[in-house]
Structure formats: C-alpha cells, structure tokens
Amino acid sequence: MAAAVTRRINASLHVEATGNGAADGESRRDSAAVHSPAAKRINDAKDSDVWVAVQEGDMPGDSSRALLFRTMKVKGSILHPYRFVILLRLIAVVAFFIWRIRHRNHDGVWLWFMSMVGDVWFGFSWVLNQLPKLNPIKRVPDITAIRDQYESSTSGESKLPGIDVFVTTVDPVDEPILYTVNSILSIIATDYPVEKYACYLSDDGGTLVHYEAMFEVANFAKLWVPFCRKHCIEPRAPENYFGVKRQPYMGSMQEEFMSDHRRVRREYEEFKVRIDSLFNTIYQRSEAHNRKNTKEDGVKATWMADGTQWPGTWIEQAENHRKGQHAGIVKVILNHPSYKPQLGPPASIDNPFDFSNVDMRLPMLVYLSREKRPGYNHQKKAGAMNVMLRVSALLSNAPFLMNFDCDHYINNSQAFRAAMCFMLDPRDGQNTAFVQFPQRFDDVDPTDRYANHNRVFFDGTMLSLNGLQGPSYLGTGTMFRRAALYGMEPPRWRADTIKVISKAKEFGESTLFINSMIDGANQERSITPIFLEESVNNELSTLMTCAYEDGTPWGRDVGWVYNIATEDVVTGFRMHRQGWRSIYCSIEPAAFRGTAPINLTERLLQVLRWSGGSLEMFFSHSNAFLAGPRMQPLQRIAYLNMSTYPIVTIFILAYNLFPVMWLISEQFYIQRPFGSYILYIIIIIAMIHVIGMFEVKWANITLLDWCRNEQFYMIGATGVYPTAVLYMVLKLITGKGIHFRLTSKQTEACSNDKFADLYVVRWVPLLIPTIAVLIVNVAAVGVAIGKAATWGLFTEQAQHAVLGMVFNVWILVLLYPFALGIMGQWGKKPAILFILLLVSISTVAIMYVTFRAIYPSDWSEIATSLGKQN
C-alpha cells in the first residue's frame, strides 16, 4: 500500500493515498497545499524522517469500500535503538539491585531496606510506564475518502450518520458563560451536514442565565453560522476567531469578506454585551415581578422573560429552587432543521449580507438540567452525562456522541468527519468504541511553566497506546459509539446481531427509551426527530428524575461510571475490558482547543483530583487485575500504571527529604560504597533521559515540552501525589469518599496582562511539602559546600558531599517553576530567585564552616553532650 499524503485545502483536512495510479490526479491539485504548515505537520510519511506507512493487509468484507484512514509506524532506524536502550536500562536496573544486595549497608540496615524497597518500586513503575510504549502507532484520517464515499457533490445528499453533541457546565462564574456560548457556537457552525447532528447543553446548576444565553446564541447563530459557511471561517468560535490578529482567508469571496467581517464583529461585540448583562437583566426583571407578586413568606422568585417563574435554581434560593433541589428541565431552543437546504436572502438595504448561496439552516439545540433532590448522590459530571444520554435517545437518538467540557470549542471544522473516518472504516470500525482527540489549550503562558500543554502525555503516552487497544478516555474531545455506552459488546465478541432488550429493569422503566436503544445502536442511522407530545414530555421528565437509576446498572455497566473522580478513564476502561478498541486521532489544525489553569494552586488542585481518582480506580471493581481476557496484556499494564502512579511518589518525597539527615549527622549513608552508588544512580537516570530523547523524536514534541513535563512531575511528586495517597488511605479506613473541588476557569487577568493569574499566590496546605523539599535541598547544597571548604576538596568526606550535591541541585532545577510560582509578582524576575538561592546557600555554607570550627565533633555527638550537660 502506498504512503499516505496529507493536505489541507480550504480549511479542510485531506489525506489521500498516492501511488502510480494516482499520479495524474495529484498533479492537478493545488501544489501550494502540499507545502502548507498544516500539511507538513501531519504528513509525516513524506515530510518527516520518523514515520512510515504500514502495509495494509487484505480488505475484509466488501473490498469495494475505500479505507478511511492510514496507519503509520515509527521507522526502524529510530524504533529499534529506542527499544535497545530500554532493554539496556532494564539490564542496568537489575544489575543495580544485585549490586545493592551484595553490598548491604550493615551500619544502617533500616535505611538501606527502606531505600531498597523504594528503588524496587521505582523500577517496577518504570516498567509499567515503558512497556505500553514499545510500539507507537499513528493513524491519520482521510477526509477526502469519507467525502467521496458518504457525500454526493452533485445532489448534496449525505449518508453520514448522526451525531449528538454533549456539552456540560455547572457554574456560570467558575466556568465563565462566555466560554460556554463560544463552545456552543463553534458546534452549531461546524462543517457537518446540519440535519445530521444535534447539540445538547447540560446545565447542572439549573441557572436561568445559561438558559437565556442559549436564546442569545440561537439569535446570533443566524448571522454567525452563514458567515462561517460563506467564508470558510476557522476556528468557528467567534471569541477565538476575532482574537487572532492575522487570519489567512480560505474562502472564495475576498471582495465581500472585509465588509462582512467588520459587520459580524460589531454584532459579536453587541452579543457579548448582552451575555455579560444577563445576570443584571434577570435580577432586575425578577425584582420587578416580585414587587408585583409579593408573597407572605417573603420568598423572591426568579422570573423568565415570558413572565413565568423559572423552575430551576433561583437567585435567592428557596425550597425546590436550590442548586441541589429543583425540577428537571428540557427546553428545545432550536428545532431539528428540514432535510433540504434553505438559501438565505441576497443583500439589500435592510440586509447588508449576501447569503443567497449559503445554507441558513441551524442544527437542533437543546437545553436541559436534570432533577436534583436532597439525599441523592447526583454523581457530578458522570450523572449529568447519563441523563443526556437518555434524553437524547428520545429527541434525536444519533448512533454517535461527541462530548465537550464547556470551555472547549471546535478549532477545526472537519473534526467530526475525522472521527467518523475511524468509526466507519471497513476494517475494524464497527469494533471501535470511541475516538479520542488530544487536548490543546489557549492562553497558556509562553514558557508553559506548569506543563499545561502536557504534550508528553497526549502525543507520547496516548499515541503509543494506538499500538494496543487504544488510548484511554480523557473526558472531553471524544466521539463515542452509543452502543458502547449502553454496555453492549463489540460485534467481534457478539454471537449474533443485537437482540431486542427484554429486561426493562436493566435500563430503567422508560419504555420509549428502551425501544430506542436498537435504533441508536445502528451506525448507519441518521437523526429522526420526534414530536414533543405530552407523552414524550412525561417520558423525558421520568428519564431525568433522581430515582430513575435506582436498582439498575447505570453508573457501573451502563453509561458513564460513578463513584470515582476520574469517571472518564474508568468508563473507557470498562469498554476496553469488554473487548472494544479506541483510536487516538491528532490532526492539524487541532480538532479542539480549550482553557487550562495557569495559576499554580488551581493547577495542583486539578492534578490532585486526577491522581486521587486514579487511586480510587485501583481500589475499585475497575482494577486492571480484574479485567477479563478480552483486554490485551499490555493494555492491562497501561491501566495498571494509570491507577498506581501516585504511589511511587511516596518514595520520591522520602528521597527528597533524606538530605535532612546530613544536617544532623555525618554517618548516615543509604549505600556503601557511596561513590559507586551515586555512579549507578547517575547512569540509570541518564538512560531515562536518553529514552526520553527518542520519545521526543517520534512524538514530535519539543525539548521544552519534555523539560516542563519532568519539572511538573517532580512538583506533583513532592506535594500533590502524596496528598492523593493520604486521601486514599483515609477513604479506605473511614469509607468516606473524596471531595475534589471543581477547577475554576475564572481568571484574574487584566487587560494589560493576560497572564496575571500566573503571578497570583493562593496559599493552600498542598504547597507545604514541596516548600519543605525546597528548603531541605537548598540547605543540603550549602552543607555540601561547607564540607568541601572544611575538609578539603580532595578528601573522601568532601567528595561524598559533592556527589550528593549533584542530586540536590537536580531537585532544585526540577522545582524551579514551583519556586517562581510561590514568589508571586516577584516571579516575573527570575534573577531575584537566583540571588535568593545564592544568598541562602552561602549563608548555610558559612554557618556550617563556623560551627565546624567551634565544634569539630560530629553534630550528633554535640547534641548528645549538650543533653548530658542539661
């Protein structure tokens, strides 16, 4: 099979097979597209020396169906040395353990034993992390092929299946409403057949602000969506589109673009004013209504624009109108469009926009807020997703689902088609449960101080899992097969076709929902809307009640999984355990983009939730050891690593605090001979970095990405991960769950400094362990310098001190971003940090030299003598 060649033409991603028979067609295409930045980024087979195309085997089934994606593997000239270095390090680690056992430290057996246990765990966790990376695979979607096969360029008819898009939000303040409306607008405007998808917003706070914001979105979308279609706008979130100073024009009406752009931007600014004023508008309206409708109990209701009381959460919360206590709400904001295109009007005096050749239809848009009642565990995001899964089955019932966090938007309008390439591919598409896109972020500081981009994880770890059963589910930017979420088995493991479900109790009491499940599992199905009759409305209300899931497997075997902070990873695990596969898909421009917390405390709290959820997964029924035989062995190891990685940090924290002993006594040694021990450590650590350089190469990440990943791992290992372990221990003892706070997306950035939040210090106990590690290692460096000055540089004591100092300096380098973070505004000037370090180290060294001059004995002996004197 010939290599894949990727191009981007008119803001669309195209990946085409080329060979002898395709030469004529290739020569007729726009040659400029071949050299575009996007094409160069994706087309690793042609423009890179890392990836090569995999020879595809014989086509199963209908060989007339075209392949919808191409598989790439790492070149042998990179992959074989990479595996060889991994083998060498494994041999070095085993040799190190043998050497340590043969040179047991008899002076401090307890210390030697503890360090030996730590080193064994280090080696074990490294093996867990490294084994799944042995066969990295890249899969590249072919947008041209899926267009040719499923869409007609003459009739305009599309055979693409339907998609239900889920967006979740909770709080319009912590998750700014401007993010949410931009997310919805980007979905409504995406380049996918408009009658083939529907958008659902789940407002778990039940606020009127979100509901009325959706009406504003629907009104503005009547202008924004035709504008995007007419001029091939990318990205299609207006805040992000207008925020880019220079945007290449990809449409075909350059002469009209400037005037349309200017008018739409003005309309968008007015739209933002209306969104920002919603809080005040609703409050003033409610005050006016409450003055006319004064109640004896003094309760003040929140009123809708139509003069009725809002059934959700009120501004002044009251009985049955609180965040945790209100009725379920389903409101169809935009009805399902017709199946025929509806062209817009030409330009006129009253209408300056010429949309006469543009389809004006908008996709279905639904607002919902599930019922909340006291005494129920509503299961946060997972519970909201399961309600949307049921409600959407009655309203649109698309066979595929796409889920987003409210702060993510569609950055590449071809993203839905890219995911469909994997779901509909004739080779093994029907056994694919979900397609996971990497998470990309806007407004991260230029140096990515706290590794928010996390490229090592997304483009390294997740990409490597493509060579197994596939990546884990990461919570957002994911396309699902509805049948997989229902807990159905993949076709490869099913004895026959899906049978009619006879046990109503298994999925609840809703007959309409149960009857919809067979249709929802048909991947060829489009969207068939139903009329909202009274009986349907009653069923929708039933599906949203708190008690609907009682006595059913929802939250365990059906839908998103409950009772674990990382419900995303566990949900993907359940699908892999059943035998489903998943695909990691990275395209350029990035499919989706979102926001990330650049504040140190918010970032640490975010990682605390992830690591705590990972440990919950290990101590649950979703333990990798309990997965059945359908899960591949290396996939099982990957999940085992995901659920145990925080444990190793207990030993990392202990090693980082070990230099405290050097301040007390000269006699404590982890291992003798100490020089050989340090040499072994340096070699083993150096080999990790050599392996890392290979991963930098095939993952196409930068050295800065890799360095930031190393630094933030140490920051997490000294504070966040040990805290997560402590939380898990308390949960196992007390039986009480872990409460993790929602990561705030709100920023304190002002107009003249968009990264102001980076320099805000929010003190929490989580910072204390890492601060202690900083202090200990700064003092250890000072003591080492003092020893060298006291004993002489060429003495054994001084040499041991200098060797130990290498470790301390390395720790300080890794904690450098953390040190800048706790300096607040002073962190803008890193020179101040270096001056403080030099002063601190010099002070400790001088103090050591002074004390040694006064008290030549060992400090432990001094303490003993002082005790006798007292």
N, C-alpha and C positions, 0 to 999 in steps of 0.2 A: 504494500500500500504506500502510495506516495506521501510525502510530507505535507503537513498542513501549513497553509499560508494564511495569515490573518490580516485583514484590512479593516479600516473604519472609514465608511463613506457616508457623508451627510448625517453625521452624528449617530450612525448605526454601526453596530459591530458585525463584521462579516468574516467568517472563517471558511475557506474553501479548499477542497482537495485539488492538488495540481499534479499533473503528470504529462505524459506525452500527448494524450488526447485532449488536454485542457490548455495547451499552449496557445491556440488561436484565440480562445475566449479570454485568456489572461492578457493578451497583448492589447485587447480592445478596452480594457478597464483603465480607470484613471490612475496614471502612474504616480501622481502625487500622493495618493492614499497609501501607497506602499511605504512611503518614507515618512508618513505622519508619526508623531511621537507615540500615539496610542498603538499603532500597528507595530512599531519597534518594541514596545513594552510587552505585547502579547506574543508576537511572532518569534518565540524563542527558537523554533526549529530552523528558521532562516537567518535571523539576525543575532543569534546567541551561540556561544560555543558550549552551552551547558546541556540543553535538552535536545533529544532526537525523537522522531516519531516511532511509535511501536507498530510493528507489522500486525495488522488486524487479521484475525482468523476468518474462517468461513462464516458466512452470514447464516444465522439460524432462522428458520421460518421463511417468511416472504423476502426473498433476496432482492425484490424489486424496490423495496423501501430503502431510501438513502440513509447513510449513517449521519447522525445529527451531532456528533462530537468526535474529536480526535484525541487519542491518548498519547502522551509524551512521557519519556523516561529520561533519567539523568545519563549522560554519556558515560561509557565505561571508563574513560580516562580520568573521570572525577569520582565516579561511584566506587570503583574497585580500591583506589587508595584510601577513600573515606572509610570503607569497611575494614581495610587492613589496619588503619590507625586505631579504629575501635577495638579490633582484636588485640593489637599491641597493648593498648591501655588495660584491657581485661587481664592480660598476662601480667602486666606490671602491678595491678592491684592484688592479684593472687600472690605474686612474689612478695609484695609488701606485707601481706598478712602472715605469710610463712616466716618472713624475717622477724616480724614483731613477736611472734610466738616463740621463736628460738632465742630472742633477746628480751625475755621478760624482765621487767623492772622490779627487782625484789625490794627496793627501798620504799616504794610507794605502790604496792600491789593494787590497792583500791583505785588509785588514779589511773594506773595502767589498764585495769579491767574496764573502767568506765570509758576511757578513750578508745579501747579496742571495740567495745560494743558500738560506739558512735561511728568508728571507721567502717565496721561491717555494715551498718545501716546506710552509710554514705554509698558504699559500693553497691548495695542491693538497690537503692533508689536510683542510682545512675544506670544500672542495667535495665530497670523498669522503664526509665525515660528513653534509653537509647535503642532498645530492640525494635520498637514500632517504627523507627526512622530508617531502617535498613533499606527500604525500597520506596523512596519517594516517587509519586506519580502525579503528573499534571494532566487534567482533562480540559480541553478547550472547546467551547460550544461553536457550532456552525450556524449562525443566524441565517445565512443565505439558504442553506439546505432546508431549514424549517419553514422559511417563507415559501420556497418553491413547492414544498410538499403539502403544506396546510393552508396556503393562502393563494387566491387567484388574483393575478394582476389585472385581468380584463373585467371580470364581473365584480370584483371587490369582495367576493364571498370568502369567509374564513371558516376553516374546520378546526381551529384551535379550541381546546377545551376551556371550560370556565374556571375562574379563579375568584375566591372570596378572600379579600384582604382585611386582616385584623390589625387594628391599632389600639393600644391600651394606654390609658392615662389615669391618674388618681387625683392629683392636686394641681390646680392651675397656677399656683405660686411656686412651689418647689419644682414643678415641671412647667415652665412658662408657657402660657397659652399660645404665644406666637410660634413656638416650636411645633405645637400640635397642629395649628392651622396650616403651616407650611408643609408638614408631613402629609396632611390630607390633600392639599392642593397638588402636590407632586404625584400623588397616587391617581387622582382624578384626571390629571393631564398626561399620564404615561402613554407610551406608544404601544397599545394593545387594543384589539377590537373592543370598542366601547360597550357593546352589548354582551361581551364575554366575561365581564368581571364586575364585582360589587365591593364597596368599601364599608367597613363597619368600625365605628369608634365606640369603645367600651370606656365609659366614664365611671370609674369605681368610687368616685367621691360623690356622684349624683348631683353635681352642681349645675345650676341654671346657666352659668357663664359658658360652659362647654356646649350646652345645647344651643344657645343663641349664637354662639360663634360658628356653629355648623350652618346656620342660615346665612350668616355673612359670607361664609366660604362658598355656599351654593350660588349666591348672587355674584360674587367676584369671579367665580369659575366660569361664568357665562362669557366673560371677556378674556380671562387668562388662558383658558384651555384652547379656544380658537387661535389666539395669538401664538401659543406654543406650536400648534399644528401647522399654522401658516408659515412660520419662520424657522421651524425645526430647532426650537429653543432647547438648550442643555445648560445646566440642570433645570428641572421644571418646578423647583421650589423657588418662589419669587424672591424671598429674602436672600437666598444664596446666589441666585442669578444676578440680581441687581447689585449685590455686594462685590461682584468681581469687576475690577476696573476695566480690563480688556477681555472681551469675549469674542472669539472668531465667529463670523457669520457663516452658518451652514445651510441656509435656505436658498431660495431662488428668486426672491423679490427684494433685492438690495435697495431699490429706489423707494420702496414703501416702508422699509424697516425702521429707518430713523424716526419718522413721524409716529409710527405705531408704537415704537419703543418708548418714546417720550410720553405719549398719552397713557400707555399702560402703567408706566412707572408712577405717573401722577395719581392714577386711580389706585395703585397699590399703596401709596403713602396715605391716601384718604382711608383706604381699607384698614390699615394699621391703626389709624386714629380711632376708628370705630371699635376695633378689637380692644384697644387699650382702655377705651371709655366704657366698656361693657359692665365692669364692676360698679362704676358710679351710676351708670344708666339704670341698671337693675335695682340698685339700692334706692335711688330717688323714686323710681316708679313704685317700688314696694312701699316706701314711706307714704306716698300719696294715696295708694289704695288702702293702707292700714288706717289712715286718718278717717277715711270714709267708712271703713268696716271695722270699727273698734270692737274688740272682744272684751268680755268681762274679765277673763283671766289674764289679760294683758299680753297674750301671745301675738307676735308680729310675724305674719306670713311673708313668704317671698312670692311675688306675682309675676306671671308670664305676660308677654306683650298682648295676648288676646284677652286679658282680664281674668284669667283663671289662676288658681293657686298652683304653684309648682309642686308636683308630687314627690320630688326628691329632697335633697338637703337644703334647708333654709339658711339664710344669712344669720339670723338669730335662731339657733337650733332649738327645736321643740320636739315633743313626743311624736314619733313616727316621721320625723323630718330631720334626723341626725345623720352624720356620716356612716354610722353603724346601724341605722334603723330607718329604713324608708322602703317604699314600694318599688317594684320593678318597673322599668320604663323602656318602651320600644317606640321610636319615632322614625318613620321613613322620611328623610329630608328630601331626597331626590328619588323619584320612581325609576324603575327599570326602563331604559330607553327602547324605542322601536328598533326593528331589525334593519330598517332602510336608512341610509344616510339622509340627514336634513341639512341642506346647504344654507348658509347664512345670507343676510341681505347685502347688497352692494353698498358702496359708500354713498352718502347723501348729506344734505345739510344738517340733518339731525343726528346722523351716524357717520363719524369720520372714518370708520374702519370698513375696509372692503373684505368681507368674509364670504363672498359669493361662491368661492370654490373650496370652502372649508366646512367640514362636518361640524355642526354645532352641538351634537348630542353629548350628554354627560352621563357617566355611569351611575348606577344605583348607590345612594349614600344613606346609611342607617346609623342613628344614634341609639345607644342602649346603655342602661345602667341596671345591673341586677339587683334583686331584692336583698336587703340587709336586715337582719334581726338579731337582737341581743341573745347571747347564749350559743350562737353558732360560730364555728371557726370558718371564716369565709375564704381562707386559703390564698389570700393575696392575688397575685397575678395569675397563678395556675387556675384558681377558681373562676376568675373573670374570663380566661381563655376558654374554659369548658362551657361556660354559659354561651359565649359567642359561637362556639362550635355547634351547639344545639339550636340556637335561634337562627343562625344562618342556614341550617339544614331545611328549615321551613320556608325561608324567604327567597333563597337563591340556590342553595344546595350544590355549589360547584364542587367538582371532584378534587380540586386542588386548592390549597390555602397558602396565604402568604402572611407572615406576622412581622410587625414592626413595633419597636418602642416609639413613644410619641415624639422623641427628639431625633428620630431618624427620618431621612427623606430619600426619595429616589433620585440618584445622581446620574444614572444612565437609563434613558427611557426604554432601552432594549433589554433591561434586566429580566423581565418576565419571560420573554422569548428565550433568553439564555438559559434560564432554569428549565424551561419546557424541553430544551434540546436533550436533557438528561432523562426527564420523565417519560418522553415519548420515543426514545431511541429504541430501535427494534432488537438490539442485542440483549439488554437486561433492564430496560427502562421500567417495565412493569414490576420489578422487584426493588425499585428504588423508593424508599420511604420519604426522604427529604433531601433537598439541595441546600447546602449551607454556603453563604457568601461571607467573605471576611468583613470585619467591621473597620471602617475608615472614619476618621474624625476631623472635624473642622476646629479652628480656633485653639489648637494646641500650641503651646509656646514653641518658638523656632528650634530650641535645643531639645524639646521633648524631655524635660527634666525628670518626670516621673514615669517614663515609658508608657504613656497613654496609647501611643500607636500600637504597641505590643506586636510588632511585626514578626518577631522571632516566634511567637506562639501561632499567629494566624498563617504566616507564609512559610513557617518551618514545620511546627508540630502538626497543625491541621492538614497541611499539604501532604505530609508524609503518610498520614492515615488514609489518603486516597489509594494507597497500595494495599490496604487491608479491606475491611468492610466499609470504611469511610469515616469522615470526621464526626465528632460529637455535635449535638445540637447546642447552639450558643445563645439562644434566647431571642434573637432578632435577626432580620435579614435572611429568613429561612422560608423556603417553599416546601409544603407538606402534601402528601397524598392523604386525602380524607380517610380512606380505608385503613391506613396505618394508625391514624389517631383513634379510630374506633376499636383498635386492638385486634384487627383481622390479621391473619397470617399472610405472608407473601405468597404469590402464585406458585413459586418453586416448591413450597412446603405444603400447599393445599392439595388435597386429594382430588378435588374437582372444583367447579365454579362455586361462587359464594351462594350459600343456601339462605333461604328465607329465615329470618330470625324468629323463632317461635317463643322464646322465653322473654316475655316483656319485662320481667323484673330485672333482667340483666342490664338493661339500659334505661330503666325508669318506666313510668306509667303512661307516657305520651304515645298514643297510637300513631299519630301523624308523624312524629319523629322517627319511630321505629320503621314505619313504612317507607320513609325517605332514605333509609340507610343503603338499600340496594342500589338505588339510582345514584346516590352520592359516591358509591364505590366504582362507578363506571367511568373510566378515564376519557372516554370519547364524548361524554356528556357536556353540553353547554349549560347555560343558566336558563331555567324555566321559572319565571316569577309566578307567584300565585296572588289571587285577590285577597285582600285583608278583610275577610268576613269576620263576623263576631266569633264564630267557632275557632278560626285561626288565631284571633287575638287572645282568646281564652287559653289556647294551647301555648302561645308564646308566654303568657303570664305564668303558666304552670312550669314551663321549662326554666324560668328564671327564679323560681322560689328556692329558698334555702333548703327546704326539706326534700326537694326532688331527688337528690342523690342518696338519700338515706337508704341503707340496705342494698346498695348497688356497688359494682366495682369501679365507678367513676373515681378518678384520682389515684387509681392503682393500676388496673388492667385496661382502663378506657380513658382516653383524653390525656390531659397534662397531669403529671404525678404530683401528689400532695405531700405535705409534712416535711419537705426538705427545701432549704433555702435556695439551692441550685436546681429548681424544678426542670430547667431546660436540659441539663446534662443527663438527669435521671430519665426524662422522657425519651431522649434519644437512645439511652442505654436499653430501655425496655424494647424498643423497636429492633435494635441490633440483636438483642437476645432472642427475639422471635425469628431471626433469620433475614430481616430486611437489610438492605445496604443503603449507604448515603454517599453523596458526592460533594466534594469541595470545589467551588467554582469561583475563580478570580478573573475578572475582566477589567479592561480599561476603556474609558474612564470607569472608576469604581462604581459598582452597581448601586450601592447605598452609602450614605455618609450620615454621621450623627455628631453628638457632642460628648465630651468627656470631661470629668472634673480635673482641673489643673491645680486646684488647691490641695496641699499635702494632706490635710486631715480628711477631706472628703475622699481623696483617692485611697487612703489607707482604710477608711471605713468600707469603701466599695470592695476592696480586696479581702477584708475581714469577712464580709458576707459570702464571698465566693469560696474562701478557704474553709469557713465553718460549714457551708453546705456540702463541700467535698467530703469532710469527715462524717457528716450525717449520712451521706451516701454509703460510706464504708460500713457503718454500723446499722444498716437497714437491709430490707429484703432485696435492695438493688446492689448488693455487694458483688463484685466481679467474680468472686469464687463461686457464687450461687448461680451464675449464668449457665444455661443449658448447653448442649453440644452444638447448637446452631451458631454460636458465636465463635469466630476464629480465635485460635490461641493467642496470637499477637494482639488482636483487638481486645481480648480479655486483659492482657498485660497493660495495654494503654489505659483502660478504665481503672485498673488497679493503681496505676501511677497517679491518675487524676484524683483518686479518692484517698490517697495516703501521703501525698507530697508534703503536707504541713508537718507531719510527724518528725521528719528528719531535721527540721529547724530547731528542735529542742537541743540537739547535739551541736548545731551551729551556734546557737546562743551560748551554750556552755563553753565552747572553744573560744568564742569572742570575749567571754568574761574571765577566762582562765588566767590572763596576764595579771589579774589582781593578786595572785599568789606570789608573783615575782616581787610585788611591793612589800610582802610580808617576810618572805624567806628566800634565800639563795639556793635551797636544797631541793625544791620541787622540780622534777623532770617528768614529762609524760613518758619518755622513752630514752633509754641509753643504748648505744652512744647517740647523743643528741644531734651531733652534726650529720650523721648518716640518716637519722630520722627526718631532719629538715630537708635533706637532699632528696629523699624519696618523695616527700610531700611536694616539693617544687616540680619534680619530674611528672608526677601524676596530675598536678594542676595544669602544668604546661601542655600536657597531652589533651586535656579537656579543651583548651583554647585552640589547639591545632584542629581538633574535630569541629570546633565552632567555626573556624575559618572555612572549612569545607561546606558547612551548612549555610554560611553567609553567601557562598558562591552559588549553590543550587537553589537557595530560597530567594535569591535576588534582593537581598536586604543590604543595608549599608553597615559599615563598621560602627557608626553612631547608634543605629538601632540595636546592634548586638551589645555594645558597651552599656547603653541605658538599661537593657534587659538584665545584664549582670549586676548593675548597681541596684536596681529596684528589687531584684530578688534578695539581695543582702539586706536591704531596708525592711522588706517584708519578713525575712527570716529572723530578724532581731526583735521584732515587735508584734507584727500582725499575726503571723502563723503560730507562734507560741500562745498568743491570746486565744486563737481559734481552738487550739488543742485544750487549753484550760476550760473554755466554754463547753467543749465536747465532754470532758471529764465530768463537769458539773451536771450536764444533762444526763449522762449515764448513771450518776449517783442519785440525782433528785427526780429524774424522769420528766423534768420540765423542758420545754422546747427553748430554742434560742431565738431571741427577738433581734432582728437586724433592721436598722433604720434605713429608710429609702434614701438613696443617694440624691442629694439636691442638685438640680441642674441650674438653679438660680445663680447668677454671677454678680459680683460687686464691681465688675469692670466699669470704668467710666469712659467718657467719650475720648479722652486723650490718652488712655492706656488700656487697651483691650485685654491685657494680661494682668490687670491689677489684682485679680484673685490669686495669682501665683505668689504674691508677696503678703498675703493675709495669714496670720498665725492664729489658728483656732486650737487652743490648748485642750488636750484630752489625755487621760491616763495612758492611752495607747502609745504616746510618744516617749514615755519614761524609759522603757527598756532600751530603746535604741540610743537615747541620750546617755544612758549609763554605759553602753558599749563604747560610744564615742569617747567619753571621759576616761574609761579604763585604758583604751588603746593609745590615747594621747599621752597619758601618764606612763604607759609601758615604753613608748618611744623615748620619753625623757629619761626614764630609768636606764634604758639600754645605752643611751649616750653617756649618762653619768657613769655607768660601769666601765665603758671604754676609756673614759677620762681617768677614772680612779685606778683601774687595774693595768692599764696599758693596752693598746690596740691589739697587740700580738699575743696576749695571754689567753688561756683557754676560756676563762670566765667572760672576757670581753668578746671573744669570737662567738660564743654561745649567745650572748646578748644581742650581737649584731644579726645573727641568723634569726633569732626570734623577732627582731625588729622588722625584718622583711615581711613577716606575717602581719604585724601591727600596721605597717604602712599600707599594705594591700587592703586591709579592712578600712582604713581611713579613706583611701581612694574610692572604694565602693560606696561608702557612706557620704561622700562629698555632696550629692544632691540633697540629702536629708539635712546636712549641716546648713546648706544655703537656705533651705525651707524654713528652718526654725529661727533664722536670723530676721525674717520678715522683710521690711523695706531695705535693711542693710544688705540683704541678699542680692540686690541689684549691683553691688560692687564686690565681686569675688575676692579682690585684693585684700579687703578687710578681713575675710576669713583666713587667708594665708598668714596675715600679720598676727592674728589671734592665735593661730596654731603655733607659729614660731615662738611667740612670747610664752605660751603655755608650756611648750616642750622645753624651752630654755629654762624656764622657772623650775620645772620639775628636775631637770638635769643638775642645776646649781644646788637645789635643795638636797639631792642625793649626794653630790660630792661633799657638801658641807657636813651632812650627817655622818657620812663615812669617815670624814676627817676627825669628827668628835667621838664617834662610836665605831671603832674599827671592827667590832664583832658583828656577827650575823644579827639582823634585826629581830629574829625570833628569840635569840639569846638575850637581847636587850630587853625585850618585853618580859622575859622570864625573870631577869634580875630586878626589873622595876617592880614586879609582883612580889618578890621576896622582900624588897625594901618596905613595901607597904604593909 
